[in-house]
Amino acid sequence: MAIILASGSPRRRELMALITPDYRVETSDVDESGITAADPASLVQALARAKCMAVAQHHPEDVVIGCDTVVDCGGEVFGKPRDAADARRMLRALSGRTHAVHTGVCVARGGRTECFADTCRVTFFPIGEADLEAYIASAEPYDKAGGYAIQGHAAVWIDRLEGDYYTIMGFPVSRVARTLAGF
């Protein structure tokens, strides 16, 4: 039995290595645009499940882990910004406010599937306009939900966190480890 991480995220790969170095990566080709749900936490579970099952169908004897992360700002879902204007819009909306980061995880092997969403509440200090523009000019915001990397420059904007720091990075390590132990 192998463990397969159905994600190309470098952050998820690093965090998966905290659980075990013995895994491999196989990304899915799921079209996320057609997946909807009643709320952001349900959406990340549905997206994680779709990614997991797309890979698991080819590896029924292996354990497959799919993940997805979104930022929930007052009920509006922020995925990865499309461009600088979208990153600017997201970061201005998050500035000086509390938002939720939801990471969905789905683990499957054979006919067994277990999915969950983990949530961390994040409060930002107000972001200065010059800092925001410098951040947008960097490469950092463009492949992250909500347009920021908690482990990068956005760390200077954090007022407080309520929940698992690793959920913000897209991989709630302790919950994944406990779920894997049951497989």
C-alpha positions, 0 to 999 in steps of 0.5 A, a space after each residue: 500500500 502506498 500513500 499518494 498526495 493528490 496535490 501539486 502544492 509545494 507547501 502540502 508536500 513539505 507538510 506531508 513530509 512531517 507525517 511520513 517521508 514515504 509518499 508520492 505525489 500525483 495531481 488530479 485534473 479535476 475541473 473545479 469550476 463546476 463544483 458548488 456547495 452551500 457554504 465555503 466549508 462544504 465547498 472545500 470538502 467537495 473539491 478535496 473529495 473530487 481531487 482525491 477520487 480522481 486519483 483514487 480511481 486509478 489506485 484502489 489499494 493505495 491511500 489517496 489524500 486530496 485537499 483544497 483551501 479557500 478563504 471565506 471573507 464574510 461569506 465571499 469565497 476567495 480562491 487564488 487571485 487571477 491577476 494583480 487587480 484580483 489580489 489587490 481586491 482580496 487583500 483590501 477586503 481582508 485588511 483590518 478584518 477577521 476571515 476564515 480559512 477552510 481546508 478540506 481534506 479527503 482520504 480514500 482507500 478502496 471503498 472507504 472515504 473520509 472527508 472533513 473541513 478544518 477552519 482557522 479564523 485569521 484577523 489581519 491588522 490594517 494593511 498599509 497601501 505601500 506594503 500591499 502594493 509591494 506585496 502584489 508586485 512580488 510573486 507571493 500572492 498568486 498561487 495562494 487562496 486569498 492572495 496571501 502566504 501566512 508563512 511569507 510576508 503576510 505574517 507581518 499582518 497577523 493580529 491573531 489566529 484561532 485554530 490550526 496554523 497549518 490549516 491556513 497553509 492548506 494541510 491541517 497536519 495533526 488532523 490528517 495524521 490522525 485520519 491516516 492512522 485509521 486507514 
